[in-house]
């Protein structure tokens, strides 16, 4: 009976969590590990209950397993989301670091004269606040980083420099069927100037969970890798780099990066 309970609990965890992970863009290997942990916990609780109370109804045991799996999964997600690990930037000159933990969604070239657009989901929206600076006047690169629920959500400065723009755009709850829904995502745009060039960081919240906390103000000096903000739950961070002569982009689509430690670009 013990083996049956453990087996059914782990199977249930896989059935519940793998599809959920795919929907939330969490890698299957992480979901598989979580399924084993949560399923084992569910089987353990169900076995203890069965031993203490005698033979329990099968439906009750299944319900107990289901509840434990959900609770354990929720606690692990909350723990991983609220992590704030120390990050030490590489001791290298002329580097640009990732502003976020997550997976590189795209690396796009913005030609001279074109307006920058962020892509979130299947839609795109213009970063109008950046057109008011000369950041993209000579062309630029736009790198999007998807942050899942289990990624660290603390964002960090990609370069050392002075904050010259902090712009917060409120979001709105709208129907997911509306074509302009992504335009209404809450976002915060931060532009940093190191006297050689400017870098823009755009923090984008999800439509359902809308909360971005900015840690910086205009005129503030930042160290490379210093904390600049935090996005609540599912979100995305884009970084806009000017098309400098000799600029090298060190990341590609699908690559995993970490805020304040992964090098995404180099300049001469």
VENWO-V434983 format. One record per helix or strand. SS is the DSSP state (hx for helix, st for strand). FROM is the first residue (numbers start at 0). TO is the last residue. If there is no record, write none. Layout:
ss=SS from=FROM to=TO
ss=SS from=FROM to=TO
//
This chain:
ss=hx from=1 to=22
ss=hx from=27 to=52
ss=hx from=57 to=80
ss=st from=94 to=96
ss=st from=101 to=109
ss=st from=116 to=119
ss=st from=122 to=125
ss=hx from=127 to=131
ss=st from=139 to=146
ss=st from=153 to=155
ss=st from=160 to=168
ss=hx from=180 to=183
ss=st from=186 to=192
ss=st from=197 to=204
ss=st from=211 to=213
ss=st from=220 to=221
ss=st from=226 to=230
ss=st from=234 to=241
ss=st from=247 to=248
ss=st from=255 to=256
ss=st from=262 to=265
//
